[in-house]
Amino acid sequence: MKLNPMEFDERSPLAELQLDTPVLQHQRRIFAARLSEGEEAALLQRGGLADLSNLPRFGLRGAAAAGYLQGQGYVLPDRPNQALRQAAGEWVLRLSQSEYLLLGALADGGARVAALEAAGGDLGPGCYPLPRQDSHAWLILTGTQLPALFAKLCGVDLGKPFAVGDVVQTSVARLNAILLNAGDGSLPHFHLLCDRASAHYLWHVLLDALEEFDGGALGVAVLLEAGVP
């Protein structure tokens, strides 16, 4: 069954992805001239950009943060600037020795991460919540040309040294950003988090850069169909 990203059932955990933001309004105009399934799949491989900013994301910091997350069933990266995908599809990023960032899974609308944040008042000593929903926008980029794309926008080499599960905290188009290589050989893709107030600016910068590779904006449906978390 082909999903329509603008027609999710309101009871679905993905219904919140229909909330209006400037980026989603732009995507809605893109969907008005809907691509065929084959064209959309090709766009996904050439270079796609989608907004996941309405999915839950949440941070924790402190000496007890690792123990708390492990107690909740999360598997943690061994060292800073690494990330691990969890069995349910979430990602856990280790940003420093004692700071973690969790990204919700698209498949369940981020329900598990949202539940963890809702329980934030019971973290215990040495573990402090870092809400990220309002501070950081969350974009995803797909395609085989991502290293070449970021070579124009970022001072860090995102070629072969930037492996799946690697995290870099760098500048993209002069904005502080967190980048995660979450892809694989079949569909390379990066998650990007930046200051939410600058998301509209960065969205258009990235779209302009993708034009060189015949890339463009995507909806969440094609990501779901491709199995992208």
Residue pairs with C-beta under 8 A, 6 or more apart in sequence:
2 37
2 221
2 225
3 221
3 224
3 225
4 221
5 17
5 27
5 31
5 219
5 220
5 221
5 222
6 18
6 28
6 31
6 219
8 14
8 15
8 17
8 18
9 15
12 109
13 108
13 109
13 110
13 111
14 106
14 109
14 220
15 109
16 54
16 109
17 24
17 54
17 55
17 109
17 220
18 24
19 54
21 51
21 53
21 54
21 199
22 199
22 200
22 203
23 51
23 53
23 137
23 199
23 200
23 203
24 51
24 54
26 203
26 217
27 50
27 51
27 217
27 219
30 216
30 217
30 219
31 219
35 43
40 218
40 222
41 222
41 226
43 214
43 215
43 216
43 218
43 222
44 142
44 143
44 187
44 218
44 222
44 223
44 226
45 142
45 143
45 144
45 187
46 143
46 144
46 145
46 213
46 214
46 215
47 141
47 142
47 143
47 145
47 146
47 149
47 210
47 213
47 214
47 215
47 216
48 141
48 142
48 143
48 210
48 215
48 216
48 217
48 218
48 222
49 139
49 140
49 141
49 142
49 203
49 206
49 207
49 210
49 215
49 216
49 217
49 218
50 139
50 140
50 142
50 217
50 218
50 219
50 220
50 223
51 137
51 138
51 139
51 199
51 203
52 106
52 138
52 139
52 140
52 191
52 220
53 137
53 138
53 139
53 196
53 199
55 103
55 104
55 106
55 109
55 110
55 138
56 104
56 109
56 110
56 111
56 113
56 114
56 117
56 133
57 101
57 102
57 103
57 104
57 110
57 113
57 132
57 133
57 136
57 138
57 193
58 101
58 102
58 113
58 114
58 116
58 117
58 120
58 129
58 130
58 131
58 132
58 133
59 95
59 99
59 100
59 101
59 102
59 129
59 130
59 131
59 132
60 68
60 69
60 99
60 100
60 102
60 123
60 127
60 128
60 129
60 130
61 96
61 98
61 99
61 100
61 127
61 128
61 130
62 98
62 126
62 127
62 128
63 98
63 126
63 127
64 123
64 124
64 125
64 126
64 127
65 98
65 99
65 100
65 126
65 127
65 128
66 76
66 98
66 100
67 127
68 123
68 124
68 127
69 76
69 92
69 100
70 76
72 116
74 86
74 90
74 92
74 102
75 84
75 86
75 92
76 84
76 92
76 94
76 100
77 83
77 84
77 92
77 93
77 94
77 165
79 94
80 94
80 95
80 96
80 97
81 94
81 95
81 166
81 167
81 168
81 169
82 93
82 94
82 165
82 166
82 167
83 91
83 92
83 93
83 94
83 165
83 166
83 167
83 180
83 182
84 91
84 92
84 165
85 91
85 165
85 182
85 229
86 92
86 105
88 105
88 107
88 108
88 112
89 105
89 106
89 107
89 108
89 229
90 102
90 103
90 104
90 105
90 110
90 112
90 113
90 229
91 102
91 103
91 180
91 182
91 191
91 229
92 100
92 101
92 102
93 100
93 101
93 102
93 103
93 167
93 178
93 180
94 100
94 167
95 101
95 167
95 169
95 178
99 130
101 130
101 132
101 178
101 193
102 113
102 116
103 110
103 113
103 138
103 180
103 191
104 110
104 111
104 112
104 113
104 114
105 112
105 113
105 229
106 220
106 223
106 224
106 228
106 229
107 224
107 229
117 129
117 131
117 133
120 129
123 129
132 193
134 196
135 195
135 196
136 178
136 193
136 194
136 195
136 196
137 193
137 194
137 195
137 196
137 198
137 199
137 202
138 191
138 192
138 193
139 191
139 192
139 193
139 194
139 199
139 202
139 203
139 206
140 189
140 190
140 191
140 192
140 223
140 228
141 149
141 189
141 190
141 192
141 206
141 210
142 183
142 187
142 188
142 189
142 218
142 223
142 226
142 228
143 149
143 188
143 189
143 210
143 213
143 215
144 188
145 213
145 215
146 158
146 183
146 188
146 189
146 190
147 157
147 158
147 159
147 162
148 213
149 209
149 210
149 212
149 213
150 156
150 158
150 172
150 179
150 190
151 157
151 158
152 209
153 172
153 173
153 205
153 206
153 209
154 170
154 171
154 172
154 179
155 170
155 171
156 162
156 168
156 170
158 168
158 179
158 181
158 190
162 168
162 181
163 181
164 181
164 182
164 183
164 184
165 180
165 181
165 182
166 180
166 181
167 178
167 179
167 180
167 181
168 178
168 179
169 176
169 177
169 178
169 179
170 176
170 177
170 179
171 177
172 179
172 192
172 194
172 202
173 201
173 202
173 205
173 206
175 194
175 195
175 198
175 201
175 202
176 194
176 195
177 192
177 193
177 194
177 202
178 192
178 193
178 194
179 190
179 191
179 192
180 190
180 191
180 192
181 188
181 190
182 189
182 190
182 191
182 229
183 189
183 190
187 226
187 228
189 228
194 202
207 216
207 217
210 216
